[in-house]
Amino acid sequence: MSPEAPADPSRQPVTDPLNPPLPTADAAYWEAAAASFDEEPDHGLRDPAVRAAWAARLRSWLPSAPAAVLDLGCGTGSLSLLAAEQGHRVTGIDRSARMIERARTKLAGRDAAFHAGDAAEPPVGERRFDVVLVRHVLWALPDPAAALRHWAGLLTPGGRLVLVEGRWGEADPIGLPADELTALVEPLAVRTRVESLAHDPALWGREVADERYVLIADLPRRHTEVVDVHLVVRRGDEEAAAHDPSGPGRAVVLDGHGPTG
Ligand SMILES: C[S@@+](CC[C@H](N)C(=O)[O-])C[C@H]1O[C@@H](n2cnc3c(N)ncnc32)[C@H](O)[C@@H]1O
């Protein structure tokens, strides 16, 4: 939730163990909010300047198209649409049926599919994605660390998490500070990068003074096991061994009759 959204009394900072978010009340809240959600500049991206600002950022965060992008807590699909316009294949998940309905309408005719489900454990079966994109959702999940671990498992080797989060409000801020999120993500990633989004009013349709950022995390490529391979050369009773530069996985024996395996 960004501060432009109506106040939600059920929402508490995720870092407060005595007041965890209430998932049921939360779901009802977003169902009710769906109809007016796009009225906020950074939600509906209706203002061309705001839309262009998000499009430019998203282009710089996503890999080359076409990538398989999983937009979790996709809402009405505003970022999904930008990603689809940039040539990506999008799957969106949201717990709110009304949000999903609007996302389907918004992306009708595009290479995109939307499903109702829990962002923390999205119903995507065995499918794997190049990017997990999440804007303004992670902070309110009951167990962000568990969600992040699950999302890492949904990525193809070398895949990317794109997490747009913040700590909104000045008097009584709510959200997930960048340093806390970085600490959660770093054990999963080979590289993390935080980009501040607070100083670009074009993204929000106004000046903002609180903490807003994107965290980009690149995950490791699949572990490749390096096997030491030897060339075994037999000359009569003599045996000479050498490393095989042609690559791992083969034991090569030369006995004057060529490789044997
Ligand atoms: C602040 S809105 C953000 C929507 C969208 N990501 C965007 O940036 O425009 C939060 C969205 O997350 C959804 N949401 C919240 N908790 C969820 C959960 N556990 N599983 C799926 N969706 C969730 C809500 O229904 C709502 O659509």
The ligand as an SDF file (V2000), in Angstrom:
LIG
                    3D

 27 29  0  0  0  0  0  0  0  0999 V2000
   -0.9190   -1.7400   -2.8300 C   0  0  0  0  0  0  0  0  0  0  0  0
   -1.7000   -2.8940   -3.8750 S   0  0  0  0  0  0  0  0  0  0  0  0
   -0.4170   -3.0760   -5.1190 C   0  0  0  0  0  0  0  0  0  0  0  0
   -0.9370   -3.5550   -6.4400 C   0  0  0  0  0  0  0  0  0  0  0  0
    0.1140   -3.6490   -7.5360 C   0  0  0  0  0  0  0  0  0  0  0  0
    1.2540   -4.4490   -7.1170 N   0  0  0  0  0  0  0  0  0  0  0  0
    0.5690   -2.2750   -7.9370 C   0  0  0  0  0  0  0  0  0  0  0  0
    1.6980   -1.9160   -7.6040 O   0  0  0  0  0  0  0  0  0  0  0  0
   -0.1910   -1.5580   -8.5960 O   0  0  0  0  0  0  0  0  0  0  0  0
   -1.5800   -4.4300   -2.9850 C   0  0  0  0  0  0  0  0  0  0  0  0
   -2.1760   -5.5940   -3.7490 C   0  0  0  0  0  0  0  0  0  0  0  0
   -1.6970   -6.7770   -3.1640 O   0  0  0  0  0  0  0  0  0  0  0  0
   -2.7600   -7.6970   -3.0420 C   0  0  0  0  0  0  0  0  0  0  0  0
   -2.4170   -8.5990   -1.9450 N   0  0  0  0  0  0  0  0  0  0  0  0
   -2.1760   -8.2860   -0.6540 C   0  0  0  0  0  0  0  0  0  0  0  0
   -1.8360   -9.3840    0.0400 N   0  0  0  0  0  0  0  0  0  0  0  0
   -1.8690  -10.4100   -0.8500 C   0  0  0  0  0  0  0  0  0  0  0  0
   -1.6010  -11.7930   -0.7530 C   0  0  0  0  0  0  0  0  0  0  0  0
   -1.2290  -12.3600    0.3970 N   0  0  0  0  0  0  0  0  0  0  0  0
   -1.7170  -12.5480   -1.8560 N   0  0  0  0  0  0  0  0  0  0  0  0
   -2.0910  -11.9940   -3.0390 C   0  0  0  0  0  0  0  0  0  0  0  0
   -2.3540  -10.6860   -3.1880 N   0  0  0  0  0  0  0  0  0  0  0  0
   -2.2320   -9.9020   -2.1060 C   0  0  0  0  0  0  0  0  0  0  0  0
   -3.9760   -6.8600   -2.8030 C   0  0  0  0  0  0  0  0  0  0  0  0
   -5.1650   -7.5520   -3.1370 O   0  0  0  0  0  0  0  0  0  0  0  0
   -3.6890   -5.6710   -3.7090 C   0  0  0  0  0  0  0  0  0  0  0  0
   -4.1910   -5.8990   -4.9920 O   0  0  0  0  0  0  0  0  0  0  0  0
  1  2  1  0
  2  3  1  0
  2 10  1  0
  3  4  1  0
  4  5  1  0
  5  6  1  0
  5  7  1  0
  7  8  2  0
  7  9  1  0
 10 11  1  0
 11 12  1  0
 11 26  1  0
 12 13  1  0
 13 14  1  0
 13 24  1  0
 14 15  1  0
 14 23  1  0
 15 16  2  0
 16 17  1  0
 17 18  1  0
 17 23  2  0
 18 19  1  0
 18 20  2  0
 20 21  1  0
 21 22  2  0
 22 23  1  0
 24 25  1  0
 24 26  1  0
 26 27  1  0
M  CHG  2   2   1   9  -1
M  END
$$$$
